[in-house]
C-alpha cells in the first residue's frame, strides 16, 4: 500500500522550494480558445521541479541514515536537486553523472552542492552511470536517492499539484510531462483526491514511450532503445510505484514527436521569451492533440524545467525545420563539370529555396559523383514543386528525410 501525504510534504518543503507562478498565457489562450495557464516550474530554485522530490525524501530520512551520506545518478535536473538538498541539509552526497554530461550541467550541480558533494563522471550512458552508482551505494552502505520510483520522491513532486489547487480551484485539464512517472504520479494522485473531474493527461516523447507501453501491457516494460533527445523525460522503463499510480489516476497519455517539441521550444522563446528544456516543452507541445476538447476550458500545462544547454539550439532548430517540412535532404547524383552547381541553383531551386548543406564526393574519370544536399524551403508546400523541378531535370536522387539509416550515416 502506497502511503502518500502531499499536504505534509508541502509543509516540509515550504522553506526550501518556491511556490512557482501559475500564469495565464494570453498567446496560447487565444490560439486554443481556452484559459491556458502555465505552471512555471522552470522558475524553481534549481530551474526544475526535481528539488521537491529529492529534498522531501532526504529530509524524511533519520539522522543515522543521513550521516551515512546519499548517492544519486543523473545527467541533469535530479543531480541538481540532490546537490542543493545536500548543501541545505549539510549532508555528504556522491553524484554520479555520465562522462558525456555537458560541462554546464556539471558546473551547475557543483554550484548547488558546494563542498557537500563529490561528482563522479562514469559511463557513456545514463544506464551505465546508474549501475555504477547503485553498486557504489551498496559497497559503501549509503542511501540511494532515486530519480522517481520512491514514495517520498512521488510525494514531493506531487506538491506541484498542491500549489496548483491553491491557486486555481476550477481546473478542467492538466497536461504533465512524463518520463519515469514521478511528476505524473504525484500530481495526478493529489489532484484526483480533491478534484476528481479534472482530466489529467501525461505527455511523453514519441521516441521514449515507456509509460504508454506500460499501460498497454499492464506492467512496466523496458524498451530496447530510446531517443534520448528529450533527456529530462526519456527513460527505458517507468517505475513500479509510478506505474501503479499513473494507471489509477491518469486519464490519457499522448505521444509527441521530438521535432514538435523543438518547434514548441522555439515558439515559446520567440513569442513569450520563455526558455525551456525539451522536457519542459512537452506539455505545451501536446496541446494540438487536444485542441477540440479543451476549447472554452481551464487548462494547465506544467513547464517542468529550463536547464537547456545553449549548444543544443542548432540541433533544436534543425529538428524543428525537419518536423515542419521546411528542410529537406537529398543524396543526389551530381554532374562532375564546371557550372553544374550554378545550373542547379538557377533552374532547380525556387525563389524561396536555399541550399543550407552541400557535400560533394568527386570521383576520378566519372561523369557524376554523389552529393548530399540540404535545401530549406520557405513553406512546406514548396517542397513538392522542388521535387517536380528535380524530376523534370532528370536528376537521380534519394530523399533522405524518411530514410533514418542513410540520414544518420550521411548527415548525423
N, C-alpha and C positions, 0 to 999 in steps of 0.2 A: 504493500500500500504506500503510495507516494504521499508524503505529508508536506504540504506547502502552505506557508503563511506569508502572503505577499505584503500585508499591512505591517507586520513586524519587520520584514526585510526593508520596507520603505523607511521605517523608523531608524533602523540601524544605518541606513545609507544617507540620511538627510544632511549630515555634517560633512559628507565626503563628495557626493555627486551633485551636479547642478540639476535643478528642476528645469529641464530644457524647454524652450518655447514651443508652443503649438500655434503655428502661423497660418492664417488664411492666405492662400496664394491666389492673387487676382488673375494672373495669366492662365493658370491651369483650371481655375474655376470657370472662366469664360470658355476655354477650349472644350471642357467636358460638360458644361451646363449644369454644374453642381456646386456645392460649397466644399472646396478642396483644401484640406488643412495638411500642413507638413509638420510632423513631429521631428524636431531638429536635433537628433542625437549626434549629428556631425558637429554640433557646438558643445558637446560634452567635454569634460576636463581633459580626457585623453583623445578627444575627437572621435569617439565611438562609444556605443553602449556597453562595451565589454568590461569596463571598470565595475559595473554594477554586480555582475555575477562573481567576478574574481574577489572583490572586496567582501561581498556577502558571505562567500564560503570561508575566506580566510579569517574574518572576524568571528565566525562561528566555531572555529577550532579552539581546543583547550590551550592553556598556556604551555602545557607539556608538549603538545603537538606542534605549536608554533615554534617552540625552542629548537625543534629538530630542523626547521627550515623547510622551504617549499621548492617545488620544481614544476616547470611547465614547458611545453613545446609549442612554438608558434612562430609564424613568419611575420606577424604584424600586430593587429589590434589586441588580441588576448595577451600577448607578451607585454604590451604597454600597460594594460590594465593590471596585470600581476606585478609588474615593476613598480607602478605607482602605489599599489597596496603594500608592497614590501617596505617602501620608504615611509609610508604613512604609519604603519604598524611597527616599524623598526624590527622587521623580520628579515632574515637572510634568505635570499632566493637565488636559484640557479635557473637560468632561462636558456633553453636550447633553441637555436634558430638554424635553418638550413644554410649551408655555406654560400648559397647564391642569393641570400637575402640582401636587398639593396642597402647601401650604406646609410641612407636617410632613416630607414626603419630601425637599424641598429643604434644609430645615434639618438633617436627619439626614445627608444627603450632605455638606453643608458642614462639619458637625461632624467627620465621619470624615476628610475630606480636608485640613481646615485651610488653611494658606497655600499648599499644594502644588497646589490645584485652582482652576479657574475654571469656573463654571457658566453655560451659555448656554441661555436659555429661548427656544424657537423652534418654530413649527408648532402646529397644533391637534390633531394625532395623532402617535403614535409613528412611523408610517411617514414623515411629513413631517420629523420630527426626525432620523430615521436618514439620510435623503437628505442633509440639511444637514451632518450630522456626517461622512459619508464624503467629501463634496465638500471640506469644510474640511481633512480629513486629507490628501487629495491635494494641495491647494493649498499646504499648509504642510509637506509631507513628514514627517508624523508617523506613528506606529504606531497602527493601529486595533485596539482590543480588542473583539472581537465577543462577543455575549451567549452563544452556544452553538456555532457551527459552526467550530471550530478544534481541532486535535489537543490542544493544551495545555489548552484550556478543558475539553474532554471528560475528559482525563486527571485534571485537578484535581477535577472533580465526581465522578469515579469513586472518589476516596479515601473517599467516604461508604461505599462497598461494602467497602473495605479495613478500615475500622473495624468495620463490621457483622460481618465474618467473624472478626475478632479476638475480638469479644465473644460471638458465638454461632455455633458451627460447624454445628449442625443447623438449617437454615432450609428450610422446605418452600415458603413463598410470600413474595415481596416485592412490595408494591404501591408504585409510584413515580409521583408527579405528572409529567405530561408537557406541555411547551409546545413549545419549539423542539427539544427532544430531548437536550440536553446531559447532564442528570442520568440519564435513562433509558439513554442510550448508554453512559456511563461506568460506571455501577453494573452494568448487565447484562453488559457485556463482561468486567468483572473477576470477578463472581460466577460466571458460567458457566465461567470458566477454573479455578476452584477447587472449585465445587460444581455440576456440570452438571445434576444432578437438581432443583435449586431452580427452581421456576416463577416467572417474573418477569412481572408484569402492569403495563403502563402505564395510567394513568388520565387521561383528557382531559375537559375541559369540553364538554358537548354543543354549545355554541354556537361552538366553535372546534376542530373535529375534523381538524386538519391532518395528524397522524400517521396516523390511521385512513384518511384519503383517500389519503395517500401509499402506504401499504402495499397498499391495494386497487388503486391504479393502477400500482404498482411503480416509482414515482418521485415526488419532491416536486412537489406541485401547489399553486399559490397560490389560496386561497379568495377569492371576490369580496368577501365581507364576513364579519365575525365578531362575536359578542357579547363585548365586552371586559370583562365584569364580573369574571371570574376573571383579573385583569390579569397576574398572575405566570405564567400558563400559556396565554395566548390569543395565538397568532400566526397569521398568514395562511399561512405556509409554513415547514415544518421545514427544517433544514439538509441539505446533501448528505451530509456525513460522518455526521451523527447519524442520518440515514435509513438509510444502509448498515449501521451498527452495530445499530440497532433492528430492522431486517429480519432480521439474523442471530441476534440474541440474545433479543429479546422473545418471550414465549410468546403474549401476547394484549394487545390494547388495548381497554379498555372506556370507554364514554362515560357521563358523569354529568350530569344536569340541574343547571343553576345553582341552582335552588331547593333541591335536595337538598344541595348544597354549603352553602348558607346554614343549613339545618336542622342540619347537622353542626357548623358553627361555633358555633351556639347551644348544642348539646348538649355539646360539649367544654368550653365555658365554664361551663355550669350544673352538669355532672356532675364535671368534673375540674379546674376553674379553669385551663384551658389556653386561652390567647388565640392564635388563628391567623388568618392572612390567608386569603382564598378558595383560593388555590393550595395553601396548607399543609393544607387540609382535604380535598383531593381524594382522597388515598389512602384515608382512613378512610371517606369517602363512597362509595367503590367496594366496600366490604366486603359490602353486601347482595346484590350481584350474584354473589358467590362463596360465599354462606352455606353451601350444602350441601357443597361440595368442601373447604372449609377446616376443617370440624369435626374436632377432635382433632389439628390440625396446629400446627406452629410458624410463626407468621405475623408478618411485619414490615411496618409501614406507615411510610414516610418522611414526617415532618412537615417540609415544606421551608422554611417561614418564618412569621414573625409580624408582619410590617410592615403592620399593619392600621390604617387611619385610624378614629378614634372617630366621625367624621362619617358613616361609612358604615353604622353599626349600624342606623339606622332603615330603610335600604334592605334590609339583610340580613334584618331581621325581617319586612319586608313580603314579600320574595321567598319566605321560608320559609313564611309563612302561606298564600300563594297555592299553593305546591307541595303543602303538606299538606292542601289543600282546606278551610282554615279561614277564608278571606277571599274574598268574592265581590263583584263589582261589576256594577251594572245601569244601563242607560240606560232611564229609566222615564218614561212619560207621567204626570205628576203633577197631580192636581186643583188648580186655582188658586182655592182657597177656604179660609176660616178653619177650623182644626181638622183639615185633611187629614193633616198630619204626625202629629198625635196619634193619629188613627184608624189610620194605618199602623203606628205603634209598638204600639198596643193590640191590633189584630186580625190583623196580618201577622207581626210578629216573635214568635219563640218565647221561652221563658224563658231560654235560653242564647244568644240572639242580641243583637247590639249594633250600632247604627249608628256607624261609625267615619269615614265620609266622606259629606258631603251638599253638593251644589252644584245650585242651582235657578235656572233662567233664566226669569224672569217675562215673559209675553207679554201685551201690552195687548189687551183685548177677546177674550180666549181663555178657554175653559173649563179648559184644562190647558196645561202647559208642560213642557219636557224637564228632567229631574233626573238627575244621576249620583249613585248611592247605593252606598256601600261597607258591607257587612254582615259582621261577624265572628261565626262560629258556634262553639259550644263543642266540637263534634265533627264530623268530616267527614260523618257520616251525617245530621246535622241539615239539611244543605243541601237534600235532596230534599223534606223537609217544608216548608221555607221556600218553595220553588218551588210546591208544591201549594197553599199558602195564598195566594200571589200570584195563581195561576191561578183559584182559587175566588172571589177578589175581582174578577176580570175585569180585572186590571191588564195594560196593554200595555207590554212591556219587551223590551230586547235584552240578552242575557247577554254581558258584555264580556270575561270571563276568557279565552275562547277566540278572541276577535277581536283579534289583536295590533295591527292598524292603528288601530281605534277606541280600544282601550285606551291606546295610546301618545298618541293625539291628545287624548283626553279627560282622562286621568289623569297620564300621563307616566311 
